[in-house]
Structures are given as C-alpha cells and as structure tokens.
C-alpha cells in the first residue's frame, strides 16, 4: 500500500508492529481495517452533512 510509504502515522504503526514481531501480512490486514473504519466515519459524516443541508 502506498500509505505505508507516505503517511507518517502509518509508518510509525508499521515500525511498532514489526518490532512486536508481526508479519507483513498481519500488518497489512490491520492497516486495511483501520483505513476502512476511517473512511466509514468520513462517509457517515458526509452523509449527515448532506441531510442537514437539504
């Protein structure tokens, strides 16, 4: 994922998980879950903004 190279919070997360002995596959799976939760919250916020405007 591109985010592991460009986003400082993600880089910190990867380094911490690597130090804990997690495999690259486990780290990627956790990152995908985190990104999905982050996007879900943004979508919900956008939907609630759209309903209050109309």
For each residue, the residues with C-beta under 8 A, 3 or more apart:
1: 4 28 31 32
2: 5 6
3: 6 7 10 31 35
4: 1 7 10 11 14 31
5: 2 11
6: 2 3 10
7: 3 4 10 11
8: 11 12
9: 12 13
10: 3 4 6 7 13 14 31
11: 4 5 7 8 14 15
12: 8 9 15 16
13: 9 10 16 17 27 30 31 34
14: 4 10 11 17 18 27 31
15: 11 12 18 19
16: 12 13 19 20
17: 13 14 20 22 26 27 30
18: 14 15 21 22 27
19: 15 16
20: 16 17
21: 18
22: 17 18 26 27 30
23: 26 27
24: 27 28
25: 28 29
26: 17 22 23 29 30
27: 13 14 17 18 22 23 24 30 31
28: 1 24 25 31 32
29: 25 26 32 33
30: 13 17 22 26 27 33 34
31: 1 3 4 10 13 14 27 28 34 35
32: 1 28 29 35 36
33: 29 30 36 37
34: 13 30 31 37 38
35: 3 31 32 38 39
36: 32 33 39 40
37: 33 34 40 41
38: 34 35 41 42
39: 35 36 42 43
40: 36 37 43 44
41: 37 38 44 45
42: 38 39 45 46
43: 39 40 46 47
44: 40 41 47 48
45: 41 42 48 49
46: 42 43 49 50
47: 43 44 50 51
48: 44 45 51 52
49: 45 46 52 53
50: 46 47 53 54
51: 47 48 54
52: 48 49
53: 49 50
54: 50 51
